[in-house]
Amino acid sequence: MVDNANPDNLQSVPQRGAGPGEGPAPVAGDGHSDEHGHESAQGHGHGNFLALALASVGVVYGDIGTSPIYALRESLTHAAGGGIQPSDVIGVVSLLIWALFVTVTLKYVLFLMRADNKGEGGTLALMALAQNALGRRSSGVIFLGILGAALFAGDAIITPAISVLSAVEGLKLVTPFFEPYVLVITVVILITLFSVQKSGTARVANLFSPIMILWFGSIAVMGVTHIGDAPEIFYAFNPFQGIHFLFSHGLVGFIILGSVFLAVTGAEALYADMGHFGRSPIQVAWIVMVLPSLILNYLGQGALILHDREAMENPFFLMAPQWALLPLVVLATLATVIASQATITGAFSLARQAIQLGLLPRLDIQHTSSTQEGQIYIPRVNMLMLMGVLLLVFMFKSSSSLAAAYGIAVTASLVVDSCLAYVVVSRLWHWPRWGTGLLVGSFMTIELAFFSSNLIKLADGGWVPVLLGIAMVVIMWTWMRGTRLLESRVRRDSIPMTSLIRMLEKGKTTRVAGTAVFLTSDPEVAPAALMHNLKHNKVLHERVFIISVKTLDMPRVPQQHRYEIEYLSADFTRIRLNYGFMESPRVPAALASLRKAGLKYDIMTTSFFLGRRTIKISSHSDMPRWQDKLFIMLSRQAANATDFFAIPTDRVVELGAQVTV
């Protein structure tokens, strides 16, 4: 089993499928059930459904909603080498519109969002769904999940940098006075944004929806007011305009695809945030408000450029009249901050999933709400993201330069989702392979074209997300491999619990009052802390609980399947606590709920024994020396088990030991 919490003590381990007598097996949504997730609108009135749809506008669509600020500008910049022709403008706008239609609307909104894992979406949820579809642990599926999570990490760092920087650059159009201070203002906004994360986002989130609704309304009105400048822009709805542009411009057209893709960055958020709002509210918000607003704005920008070629410098902000320019810059800045906030909270959520699934060491996770499980704050992730974002801002200095780094990670993550979707659709939905291949292959053809065009930007900044992705893959792979090897070695040197109980029944060990809880990743063998307690203290409590926490391949575990109790003897009880990968394990709270099942438990007479391991490199390690050192470094970064599992500090006893890996 994999120790995904820390080699020190308790470890939440991914349980890939329970057999007979092993408790509840992971339920892998069939793509049609639990439509709205754990906090769905299902069963609620139209008012609540509308509230969910409007709320999703504020959280889900921040990234893709701010793309008009720079997407068309960057696309036309590449096409302007030989002078811009009217057909070029119409062709690029056509590509932008059809990218929204195909990549976002068809793939994510209408197709992939049907592949929900008990209402949850996202790459790791899709990975778990694919694992269950195969009915076995697949290294290929796990690798795709790791790759998708790693790519998201790269995107999560770039999004706040390019979004805020592009909005603040609008100040230069208000007055040249602000031009020397664009970088300073951007840094101040970003530092402030990351600093407030520890206080929670609940209050700020209440402002997200009204601001984003105002944003989408504003960009739609801006577009409508300029479409009349050149009505021929409506030819952009003809997909052959975009196709003709691509093939008639050769290499330039291929390069422009990389900038066109900027219009759909954030598409994966539709799927990843499905569990928070439900499938239908997100779909309705997209079709009714977001998509029409984006299309109208791109049409308006295109018409403005056809009417006035000089507007190509910054068509988005130049659509606004002079008196509205400063308010628009302020609104755009707020919208980009919201887009960044959504990315940050998404990174927190993904990090927790990765920890629970055994892909990362245990990190300190703080809950910022007493009522909403999903509102969390991870200090280490927050600090690393802030450092990365500021580094990007100082390295690239402008949104145009940073656009070169944007796209590779996102396009690759879309390809990963398509690969996992193929497994789910063919094996879980039982679609014929030719039909699945035709549909998924169509999406992948477009995505691979986007990916290839973005690779051209590798030397100009595209290496940043690639480097970040490689680093994250190495970290996750090392942690998984190291914990597996360590657990195998510990198990080999351990005593089975049944053998230990027989030995204790024959001996005369001193018994003391109270309950001892020993946390372990493998409940079949005696925990190291239990053996050290017997060896050094030579005592045993009158009641002993051997507890393991398992993370199932499902987002949340129903309360009736939270625990499994097995009485090994009159004194020893083995308990398995089941959690989903979207939940945080809280051991004392779970034990308190077990009293209804007849378990004798009183926190005031209970001691929690945790083993703290010091890891050393073995002379016969199965990993390269550099990987051993990385694994040891990662294990030292792991958060304290007492905090991670919400155990009262005054009830904890730690016993140390040295192990080799």
C-alpha positions as CSV (number, residue, x, y, z in Angstrom):
1,M,0.0,0.0,0.0
2,V,1.1,3.5,-0.6
3,D,1.8,5.8,2.3
4,N,0.4,9.1,1.0
5,A,0.3,11.0,4.2
6,N,3.9,10.7,5.4
7,P,6.2,7.8,6.1
8,D,6.1,9.1,9.7
9,N,2.8,7.6,10.8
10,L,-0.7,7.4,9.5
11,Q,-1.1,7.3,5.8
12,S,-4.2,7.8,3.7
13,V,-4.0,5.2,1.0
14,P,-5.9,5.0,-2.3
15,Q,-8.1,2.0,-2.2
16,R,-8.6,0.9,-5.8
17,G,-11.5,-1.4,-5.4
18,A,-12.8,-3.4,-2.4
19,G,-13.5,-7.0,-2.8
20,P,-16.0,-9.2,-0.9
21,G,-15.9,-8.4,2.8
22,E,-13.7,-5.4,2.3
23,G,-16.4,-2.8,2.7
24,P,-17.9,-0.4,0.2
25,A,-16.3,-0.5,-3.2
26,P,-15.7,2.9,-4.9
27,V,-18.7,3.9,-6.9
28,A,-17.7,5.2,-10.2
29,G,-20.6,7.4,-11.6
30,D,-21.8,6.2,-14.9
31,G,-21.9,9.6,-16.4
32,H,-25.6,9.9,-16.0
33,S,-26.2,9.7,-12.2
34,D,-25.8,12.3,-9.5
35,E,-26.1,15.0,-12.0
36,H,-25.4,17.9,-9.7
37,G,-22.9,16.5,-7.3
38,H,-23.0,16.6,-3.5
39,E,-24.2,20.2,-3.4
40,S,-26.5,19.9,-6.4
41,A,-29.5,21.8,-7.4
42,Q,-31.3,18.5,-7.7
43,G,-34.5,18.5,-5.8
44,H,-34.5,22.2,-5.3
45,G,-36.7,24.9,-6.8
46,H,-36.0,27.1,-9.8
47,G,-34.8,29.9,-7.5
48,N,-31.9,27.8,-6.1
49,F,-31.1,26.6,-9.6
50,L,-30.8,30.2,-10.8
51,A,-28.7,31.1,-7.8
52,L,-26.3,28.2,-8.6
53,A,-26.1,29.3,-12.2
54,L,-25.3,32.9,-11.3
55,A,-22.8,31.8,-8.7
56,S,-21.0,29.7,-11.2
57,V,-20.5,32.8,-13.4
58,G,-18.4,34.3,-10.6
59,V,-16.2,31.3,-9.9
60,V,-16.0,29.1,-13.0
61,Y,-15.7,31.6,-15.8
62,G,-13.2,34.1,-14.5
63,D,-10.3,32.8,-16.6
64,I,-12.1,32.3,-19.9
65,G,-14.1,35.4,-19.3
66,T,-11.1,37.7,-19.3
67,S,-9.5,36.2,-22.4
68,P,-10.9,38.9,-24.7
69,I,-8.5,41.4,-23.1
70,Y,-5.6,39.8,-25.0
71,A,-6.6,36.8,-27.2
72,L,-7.6,38.7,-30.4
73,R,-4.8,41.3,-29.9
74,E,-2.1,38.5,-29.7
75,S,-3.5,36.6,-32.6
76,L,-3.5,39.6,-35.0
77,T,-0.1,40.6,-33.8
78,H,1.3,37.4,-35.4
79,A,-0.7,38.0,-38.6
80,A,0.4,41.6,-39.1
81,G,3.8,40.8,-40.6
82,G,2.7,41.5,-44.1
83,G,-0.1,43.9,-43.3
84,I,-3.6,43.0,-42.1
85,Q,-6.3,42.4,-44.7
86,P,-10.1,42.4,-43.9
87,S,-10.2,38.7,-44.6
88,D,-7.4,38.1,-42.0
89,V,-9.4,39.8,-39.3
90,I,-12.6,37.9,-40.2
91,G,-10.6,34.6,-40.4
92,V,-9.0,35.1,-36.9
93,V,-12.3,36.1,-35.3
94,S,-13.8,33.0,-36.9
95,L,-11.1,30.8,-35.4
96,L,-11.8,32.3,-32.0
97,I,-15.5,31.8,-32.2
98,W,-15.3,28.2,-33.4
99,A,-12.7,27.4,-30.8
100,L,-15.3,28.4,-28.2
101,F,-18.0,26.3,-30.0
102,V,-15.9,23.1,-30.4
103,T,-13.4,23.0,-27.6
104,V,-15.6,24.5,-24.8
105,T,-19.2,24.0,-25.8
106,L,-19.1,20.6,-27.5
107,K,-16.3,18.9,-25.6
108,Y,-16.7,20.2,-22.1
109,V,-20.2,21.6,-21.7
110,L,-22.1,19.0,-23.7
111,F,-19.9,15.9,-23.6
112,L,-17.2,15.6,-20.9
113,M,-19.3,17.1,-18.1
114,R,-21.5,13.9,-18.4
115,A,-18.5,11.9,-17.1
116,D,-18.9,12.8,-13.4
117,N,-17.4,10.9,-10.6
118,K,-20.3,11.1,-8.1
119,G,-20.9,14.6,-9.2
120,E,-17.2,15.7,-9.2
121,G,-15.1,16.6,-12.2
122,G,-11.5,17.5,-13.0
123,T,-8.5,15.5,-14.2
124,L,-7.9,13.5,-10.9
125,A,-11.6,12.7,-10.6
126,L,-11.6,11.6,-14.2
127,M,-8.5,9.5,-13.5
128,A,-10.3,7.8,-10.6
129,L,-13.3,7.2,-12.9
130,A,-11.1,5.6,-15.5
131,Q,-9.5,3.4,-12.9
132,N,-12.9,2.1,-11.9
133,A,-13.9,1.7,-15.5
134,L,-10.9,-0.6,-16.1
135,G,-11.6,-2.5,-12.8
136,R,-7.9,-2.5,-12.0
137,R,-5.0,-0.3,-11.1
138,S,-3.5,1.0,-14.4
139,S,-0.1,2.6,-14.4
140,G,-0.9,4.3,-17.7
141,V,-4.1,5.9,-16.2
142,I,-2.2,7.0,-13.1
143,F,0.5,8.6,-15.2
144,L,-2.1,10.5,-17.2
145,G,-3.6,11.7,-13.9
146,I,-0.2,12.8,-12.6
147,L,0.6,14.5,-15.9
148,G,-2.8,16.4,-15.9
149,A,-2.3,17.5,-12.3
150,A,1.3,18.6,-13.0
151,L,0.2,20.6,-16.1
152,F,-2.5,22.3,-14.1
153,A,0.1,23.4,-11.6
154,G,2.0,25.2,-14.4
155,D,-1.2,26.9,-15.7
156,A,-2.2,27.9,-12.1
157,I,1.0,30.0,-11.8
158,I,0.8,31.6,-15.2
159,T,-2.9,32.6,-15.1
160,P,-2.7,35.2,-12.3
161,A,0.4,36.7,-13.8
162,I,-1.0,37.2,-17.3
163,S,-4.5,38.1,-16.2
164,V,-3.7,40.8,-13.8
165,L,-0.8,42.2,-15.9
166,S,-3.0,42.5,-19.0
167,A,-5.7,44.4,-17.1
168,V,-3.3,46.8,-15.4
169,E,-1.7,47.5,-18.8
170,G,-5.0,49.2,-19.7
171,L,-4.0,52.1,-17.5
172,K,-1.4,53.2,-20.1
173,L,-4.4,54.0,-22.4
174,V,-5.9,56.2,-19.7
175,T,-2.8,58.3,-19.4
176,P,0.9,57.6,-20.1
177,F,1.6,58.7,-16.5
178,F,0.8,55.1,-15.4
179,E,3.2,53.3,-17.8
180,P,6.3,53.2,-15.5
181,Y,4.1,51.9,-12.6
182,V,2.3,49.0,-14.4
183,L,4.7,46.4,-13.0
184,V,4.6,47.9,-9.5
185,I,0.8,48.0,-9.4
186,T,0.6,44.4,-10.7
187,V,2.9,43.2,-8.0
188,V,1.0,45.0,-5.3
189,I,-2.3,43.5,-6.4
190,L,-0.8,40.0,-6.6
191,I,0.8,40.1,-3.2
192,T,-2.5,41.4,-1.7
193,L,-4.4,38.7,-3.4
194,F,-2.3,35.9,-2.1
195,S,-2.0,37.5,1.4
196,V,-5.8,37.4,1.9
197,Q,-6.1,33.7,1.2
198,K,-5.5,32.7,4.8
199,S,-8.6,34.5,5.9
200,G,-10.8,32.5,3.6
201,T,-12.7,33.4,0.4
202,A,-16.2,33.1,1.6
203,R,-16.8,36.9,2.0
204,V,-15.0,37.8,-1.2
205,A,-16.8,35.1,-3.1
206,N,-20.1,36.8,-2.4
207,L,-18.9,39.7,-4.6
208,F,-17.6,37.5,-7.4
209,S,-20.9,36.8,-9.1
210,P,-22.2,40.4,-9.3
211,I,-18.8,41.7,-10.6
212,M,-18.5,38.9,-13.2
213,I,-22.2,39.4,-14.3
214,L,-21.4,43.1,-14.7
215,W,-18.2,42.2,-16.6
216,F,-20.0,39.9,-19.1
217,G,-22.8,42.4,-19.5
218,S,-20.2,45.2,-20.2
219,I,-18.2,43.3,-22.8
220,A,-21.4,42.2,-24.5
221,V,-22.6,45.8,-24.8
222,M,-19.1,47.0,-25.9
223,G,-19.2,44.4,-28.7
224,V,-22.8,45.3,-29.8
225,T,-22.0,49.0,-30.1
226,H,-19.1,48.3,-32.5
227,I,-20.5,45.5,-34.7
228,G,-22.2,48.1,-36.8
229,D,-18.8,49.6,-37.6
230,A,-18.3,46.7,-40.0
231,P,-21.3,44.3,-40.4
232,E,-19.2,42.0,-42.6
233,I,-17.7,40.7,-39.4
234,F,-20.7,38.3,-39.2
235,Y,-19.0,36.3,-41.9
236,A,-16.8,35.0,-39.1
237,F,-19.6,32.6,-38.2
238,N,-18.7,30.7,-41.3
239,P,-16.1,28.1,-40.1
240,F,-14.6,28.1,-43.6
241,Q,-13.4,31.6,-43.1
242,G,-11.1,30.4,-40.3
243,I,-10.1,27.3,-42.2
244,H,-9.2,29.3,-45.3
245,F,-7.2,31.7,-43.2
246,L,-5.2,28.8,-41.7
247,F,-4.3,27.1,-45.0
248,S,-3.7,30.3,-47.0
249,H,-1.2,31.7,-44.4
250,G,0.9,28.5,-44.1
251,L,3.3,28.6,-41.2
252,V,2.0,31.9,-40.0
253,G,-1.6,30.5,-39.7
254,F,-0.2,27.5,-37.8
255,I,1.6,29.9,-35.4
256,I,-1.5,32.0,-34.9
257,L,-3.4,28.9,-33.6
258,G,-1.2,29.2,-30.4
259,S,-2.6,32.6,-29.8
260,V,-6.2,31.7,-30.8
261,F,-6.0,29.1,-28.0
262,L,-5.8,31.9,-25.5
263,A,-9.6,32.3,-26.0
264,V,-10.4,28.9,-24.5
265,T,-7.9,28.8,-21.5
266,G,-10.0,28.1,-18.5
267,A,-12.2,25.6,-20.3
268,E,-11.1,22.9,-17.9
269,A,-12.5,24.9,-15.0
270,L,-16.0,24.1,-16.3
271,Y,-15.3,20.4,-15.6
272,A,-13.2,20.8,-12.5
273,D,-15.8,23.0,-10.6
274,M,-18.7,20.8,-11.5
275,G,-19.1,19.4,-8.0
276,H,-19.5,22.9,-6.5
277,F,-22.5,24.0,-8.6
278,G,-23.7,21.0,-10.5
279,R,-23.7,20.2,-14.2
280,S,-26.9,22.0,-15.4
281,P,-26.3,25.4,-13.7
282,I,-22.8,25.6,-15.3
283,Q,-24.2,24.6,-18.7
284,V,-27.0,27.1,-18.5
285,A,-24.7,29.9,-17.4
286,W,-22.4,29.2,-20.3
287,I,-25.0,28.9,-23.0
288,V,-27.2,31.8,-21.8
289,M,-24.7,34.4,-20.6
290,V,-21.0,33.6,-21.0
291,L,-20.8,32.3,-24.6
292,P,-23.0,35.0,-26.1
293,S,-21.0,37.7,-24.3
294,L,-17.7,36.4,-25.5
295,I,-18.8,36.0,-29.1
296,L,-20.4,39.5,-29.2
297,N,-17.2,41.0,-27.8
298,Y,-14.9,39.3,-30.3
299,L,-17.2,40.3,-33.1
300,G,-17.1,43.9,-31.8
301,Q,-13.3,43.9,-31.6
302,G,-13.1,42.5,-35.1
303,A,-15.5,45.2,-36.5
304,L,-13.6,47.9,-34.8
305,I,-10.3,46.8,-36.3
306,L,-11.9,46.5,-39.8
307,H,-13.1,50.1,-39.3
308,D,-9.8,51.4,-37.8
309,R,-6.6,49.4,-38.3
310,E,-4.8,51.4,-35.5
311,A,-7.2,49.9,-33.0
312,M,-5.3,46.6,-33.4
313,E,-2.8,47.9,-30.8
314,N,-5.3,47.1,-28.0
315,P,-8.8,46.5,-29.5
316,F,-10.5,45.5,-26.2
317,F,-9.9,48.7,-24.3
318,L,-10.2,50.9,-27.4
319,M,-13.8,49.8,-27.8
320,A,-14.7,51.8,-24.7
321,P,-15.4,55.6,-25.0
322,Q,-12.8,57.8,-23.4
323,W,-15.0,58.6,-20.4
324,A,-15.5,54.8,-19.7
325,L,-11.9,53.8,-20.1
326,L,-10.8,54.1,-16.5
327,P,-13.9,52.4,-15.1
328,L,-13.3,49.6,-17.6
329,V,-9.7,49.2,-16.5
330,V,-10.9,49.0,-12.9
331,L,-13.6,46.4,-13.8
332,A,-11.1,44.4,-15.9
333,T,-8.7,44.4,-13.0
334,L,-11.4,43.1,-10.6
335,A,-12.4,40.4,-13.2
336,T,-8.8,39.3,-13.6
337,V,-8.3,39.1,-9.8
338,I,-11.4,36.9,-9.7
339,A,-10.0,34.8,-12.5
340,S,-6.8,34.5,-10.4
341,Q,-8.7,33.7,-7.3
342,A,-10.6,30.8,-9.0
343,T,-7.2,29.4,-10.1
344,I,-5.7,29.7,-6.6
345,T,-8.7,27.9,-4.9
346,G,-8.6,25.3,-7.7
347,A,-4.9,24.7,-7.0
348,F,-5.8,24.2,-3.3
349,S,-8.5,21.7,-4.2
350,L,-6.2,19.9,-6.6
351,A,-3.4,19.7,-4.0
352,R,-5.8,18.2,-1.4
353,Q,-6.9,15.6,-4.0
354,A,-3.3,14.8,-4.8
355,I,-2.5,14.4,-1.1
356,Q,-5.4,12.1,-0.5
357,L,-4.6,10.0,-3.6
358,G,-1.0,9.5,-2.5
359,L,0.6,11.8,-5.1
360,L,2.0,14.4,-2.7
361,P,3.2,14.4,0.9
362,R,0.8,15.4,3.6
363,L,0.6,19.2,3.8
364,D,-1.0,21.5,6.3
365,I,-4.6,22.1,5.2
366,Q,-6.6,24.8,7.0
367,H,-10.3,25.0,6.8
368,T,-11.5,28.6,6.4
369,S,-15.2,27.8,6.8
370,S,-17.0,25.8,9.5
371,T,-19.8,24.9,7.1
372,Q,-18.3,24.5,3.7
373,E,-15.9,21.5,3.4
374,G,-14.4,22.8,0.1
375,Q,-13.2,26.1,1.5
376,I,-9.6,25.4,2.4
377,Y,-6.2,27.1,2.5
378,I,-2.9,25.4,2.1
379,P,-0.1,27.8,3.2
380,R,2.8,25.9,1.5
381,V,1.0,25.9,-1.9
382,N,0.0,29.5,-1.5
383,M,3.5,30.6,-0.8
384,L,5.0,28.6,-3.7
385,M,2.4,30.0,-6.1
386,L,3.1,33.6,-5.0
387,M,6.8,33.1,-5.6
388,G,6.2,31.6,-9.0
389,V,3.8,34.3,-10.1
390,L,6.0,37.1,-9.1
391,L,9.0,35.5,-10.7
392,L,7.0,35.3,-14.0
393,V,6.0,38.9,-13.8
394,F,9.6,40.1,-13.3
395,M,10.9,37.8,-16.0
396,F,8.4,38.7,-18.8
397,K,7.3,42.2,-17.7
398,S,4.4,42.4,-20.1
399,S,1.3,40.3,-20.9
400,S,2.4,40.0,-24.6
401,S,5.7,38.5,-23.6
402,L,3.9,36.2,-21.0
403,A,1.4,35.1,-23.7
404,A,4.3,33.1,-25.2
405,A,4.5,31.0,-22.0
406,Y,0.7,30.5,-21.9
407,G,-0.9,27.6,-23.7
408,I,1.4,24.6,-23.7
409,A,0.3,23.4,-20.3
410,V,-3.4,24.0,-21.0
411,T,-3.4,22.3,-24.4
412,A,-1.6,19.3,-23.0
413,S,-4.1,19.0,-20.2
414,L,-6.9,19.0,-22.7
415,V,-5.2,16.1,-24.5
416,V,-4.9,14.3,-21.2
417,D,-8.6,14.7,-20.4
418,S,-9.4,13.3,-23.9
419,C,-7.3,10.2,-23.3
420,L,-8.9,9.5,-20.0
421,A,-12.4,10.3,-21.5
422,Y,-11.8,7.6,-24.1
423,V,-11.3,5.0,-21.4
424,V,-14.4,6.1,-19.5
425,V,-16.7,6.3,-22.6
426,S,-15.6,3.0,-24.1
427,R,-15.3,1.0,-20.9
428,L,-17.9,2.5,-18.6
429,W,-20.5,3.9,-21.0
430,H,-20.0,0.9,-23.3
431,W,-19.9,3.0,-26.5
432,P,-18.5,1.1,-29.5
433,R,-14.8,1.8,-29.9
434,W,-15.2,3.1,-33.4
435,G,-17.7,5.7,-32.2
436,T,-15.7,6.6,-29.2
437,G,-12.5,6.9,-31.3
438,L,-14.3,9.0,-33.9
439,L,-15.7,11.5,-31.3
440,V,-12.7,11.7,-29.0
441,G,-10.3,11.6,-31.9
442,S,-12.0,14.6,-33.4
443,F,-11.5,16.6,-30.2
444,M,-7.9,15.4,-30.0
445,T,-7.1,16.3,-33.5
446,I,-8.0,19.9,-32.8
447,E,-6.2,19.9,-29.4
448,L,-3.1,18.4,-30.9
449,A,-3.1,21.1,-33.5
450,F,-3.3,23.7,-30.7
451,F,-0.6,21.9,-28.8
452,S,1.7,21.7,-31.8
453,S,1.3,25.4,-32.5
454,N,2.0,26.3,-28.9
455,L,5.2,24.2,-29.0
456,I,6.6,26.8,-31.4
457,K,6.6,29.2,-28.5
458,L,8.8,26.9,-26.5
459,A,12.0,29.0,-26.7
460,D,10.1,32.3,-26.2
461,G,8.7,31.3,-22.8
462,G,6.8,28.1,-23.4
463,W,9.6,26.3,-21.5
464,V,8.2,27.7,-18.3
465,P,5.1,25.5,-18.0
466,V,7.0,22.6,-19.4
467,L,9.7,22.9,-16.8
468,L,7.1,23.3,-14.0
469,G,5.2,20.2,-15.3
470,I,8.3,18.1,-15.5
471,A,9.2,19.1,-11.9
472,M,5.7,18.2,-10.6
473,V,5.7,14.8,-12.4
474,V,9.1,14.0,-10.9
475,I,7.9,15.0,-7.4
476,M,4.7,13.0,-7.6
477,W,6.4,9.9,-9.2
478,T,9.1,10.0,-6.5
479,W,6.6,10.3,-3.7
480,M,4.5,7.4,-5.0
481,R,7.5,5.2,-5.6
482,G,9.2,6.0,-2.4
483,T,6.2,5.5,-0.2
484,R,5.4,2.1,-2.0
485,L,9.0,0.9,-1.4
486,L,9.0,2.1,2.2
487,E,5.7,0.5,3.0
488,S,6.8,-2.8,1.4
489,R,10.0,-2.7,3.6
490,V,8.1,-1.9,6.8
491,R,5.5,-4.7,6.1
492,R,8.3,-7.2,5.4
493,D,9.8,-6.5,8.9
494,S,6.5,-6.3,10.8
495,I,4.5,-8.8,12.8
496,P,1.0,-9.8,11.8
497,M,-1.6,-8.4,14.2
498,T,-3.2,-11.9,14.7
499,S,0.3,-13.3,15.8
500,L,0.9,-10.4,18.1
501,I,-2.5,-10.8,19.8
502,R,-1.8,-14.5,20.4
503,M,1.6,-13.6,21.9
504,L,0.1,-11.0,24.2
505,E,-2.6,-13.4,25.4
506,K,0.1,-15.9,26.5
507,G,2.2,-13.2,28.2
508,K,1.7,-11.0,31.3
509,T,1.8,-7.5,29.9
510,T,0.9,-4.8,32.3
511,R,-2.5,-3.3,31.4
512,V,-3.5,0.3,32.2
513,A,-6.9,2.0,32.0
514,G,-8.1,3.9,29.0
515,T,-8.0,3.6,25.2
516,A,-4.9,3.6,23.0
517,V,-5.4,4.5,19.3
518,F,-2.6,3.4,16.9
519,L,-2.7,4.9,13.4
520,T,-1.3,2.8,10.6
521,S,-1.3,2.5,6.8
522,D,-1.5,-1.3,7.0
523,P,-3.9,-2.7,9.6
524,E,-2.9,-6.3,8.9
525,V,0.4,-5.8,10.7
526,A,1.3,-4.4,14.1
527,P,2.0,-0.7,14.0
528,A,5.5,0.3,14.7
529,A,4.3,2.7,17.5
530,L,2.6,-0.2,19.2
531,M,5.7,-2.4,19.1
532,H,7.8,0.5,20.5
533,N,5.4,1.1,23.3
534,L,5.5,-2.5,24.3
535,K,9.3,-2.6,24.0
536,H,10.1,0.5,26.0
537,N,7.1,1.2,28.2
538,K,6.1,-2.4,28.7
539,V,2.4,-1.6,29.1
540,L,-0.8,-2.0,27.1
541,H,-4.1,-0.1,27.5
542,E,-7.2,-2.0,28.3
543,R,-8.7,-1.1,24.9
544,V,-6.6,-0.8,21.7
545,F,-7.9,0.6,18.4
546,I,-5.9,-0.1,15.3
547,I,-7.1,2.6,12.8
548,S,-6.3,3.0,9.1
549,V,-7.6,5.8,6.9
550,K,-8.4,4.9,3.3
551,T,-9.0,7.3,0.5
552,L,-11.4,5.7,-2.0
553,D,-11.7,6.5,-5.7
554,M,-14.7,8.7,-5.1
555,P,-15.1,12.4,-4.1
556,R,-17.0,11.8,-0.9
557,V,-18.0,8.8,1.1
558,P,-21.6,8.5,2.4
559,Q,-21.8,8.5,6.2
560,Q,-23.2,5.0,6.3
561,H,-20.0,3.8,4.6
562,R,-17.6,5.9,6.6
563,Y,-16.3,3.1,8.8
564,E,-15.8,-0.6,9.1
565,I,-15.3,-2.2,12.6
566,E,-13.7,-5.6,13.2
567,Y,-13.2,-7.0,16.7
568,L,-9.9,-9.0,16.7
569,S,-10.2,-9.9,20.4
570,A,-11.8,-8.7,23.6
571,D,-9.1,-5.9,23.8
572,F,-8.2,-5.2,20.1
573,T,-10.5,-3.5,17.6
574,R,-9.5,-2.8,14.0
575,I,-11.2,0.2,12.4
576,R,-11.1,1.4,8.9
577,L,-12.2,5.0,8.2
578,N,-13.2,5.7,4.6
579,Y,-12.9,9.1,3.0
580,G,-13.2,10.5,-0.5
581,F,-10.4,12.3,-2.2
582,M,-12.3,15.6,-1.8
583,E,-12.6,15.2,2.0
584,S,-10.2,15.9,4.9
585,P,-9.9,13.1,7.4
586,R,-10.8,14.1,11.0
587,V,-10.2,11.0,13.1
588,P,-11.6,12.1,16.5
589,A,-14.8,13.3,14.9
590,A,-15.2,9.9,13.1
591,L,-14.5,8.0,16.4
592,A,-17.1,10.1,18.2
593,S,-19.7,9.1,15.6
594,L,-18.8,5.4,16.1
595,R,-20.2,5.5,19.6
596,K,-23.6,5.1,18.0
597,A,-22.3,1.7,16.7
598,G,-21.5,0.6,20.2
599,L,-17.9,1.5,20.3
600,K,-16.6,2.6,23.7
601,Y,-14.8,5.9,23.2
602,D,-14.1,8.8,25.4
603,I,-11.6,11.4,24.1
604,M,-10.6,12.3,27.7
605,T,-9.4,8.7,28.4
606,T,-7.9,8.1,24.9
607,S,-4.3,8.5,23.9
608,F,-3.2,8.6,20.2
609,F,0.1,7.0,19.5
610,L,1.9,8.2,16.4
611,G,5.1,6.9,15.0
612,R,7.6,9.5,13.8
613,R,10.1,8.0,11.3
614,T,13.5,9.4,10.4
615,I,14.3,8.1,6.9
616,K,17.9,7.2,5.9
617,I,19.2,6.2,2.6
618,S,19.9,2.4,2.3
619,S,23.1,1.1,0.8
620,H,20.8,-1.2,-1.3
621,S,18.1,1.3,-2.3
622,D,15.8,0.4,-5.2
623,M,15.8,4.1,-6.3
624,P,18.6,6.2,-7.7
625,R,20.4,8.3,-5.0
626,W,19.0,11.6,-6.3
627,Q,15.5,10.2,-6.0
628,D,16.2,8.9,-2.4
629,K,17.4,12.4,-1.4
630,L,14.3,14.0,-3.1
631,F,12.0,11.6,-1.3
632,I,13.6,12.3,2.1
633,M,13.3,16.0,1.4
634,L,9.6,15.7,0.6
635,S,9.0,13.6,3.7
636,R,10.5,16.4,5.8
637,Q,8.0,18.9,4.3
638,A,5.0,16.8,5.3
639,A,2.7,18.5,7.9
640,N,2.4,17.2,11.4
641,A,-0.1,14.3,11.6
642,T,-1.7,15.8,14.7
643,D,-2.9,18.8,12.7
644,F,-3.6,16.9,9.5
645,F,-6.0,14.4,11.2
646,A,-7.4,17.1,13.7
647,I,-6.2,15.2,16.8
648,P,-6.1,17.2,20.1
649,T,-2.4,17.9,20.8
650,D,-2.8,17.0,24.5
651,R,-3.9,13.5,23.6
652,V,-0.9,12.6,21.4
653,V,2.1,10.4,22.2
654,E,4.9,10.3,19.5
655,L,7.4,7.4,19.3
656,G,10.4,7.7,16.9
657,A,12.3,5.2,14.8
658,Q,14.8,5.2,12.0
659,V,14.0,3.4,8.7
660,T,15.9,3.1,5.4
661,V,14.6,3.5,2.0
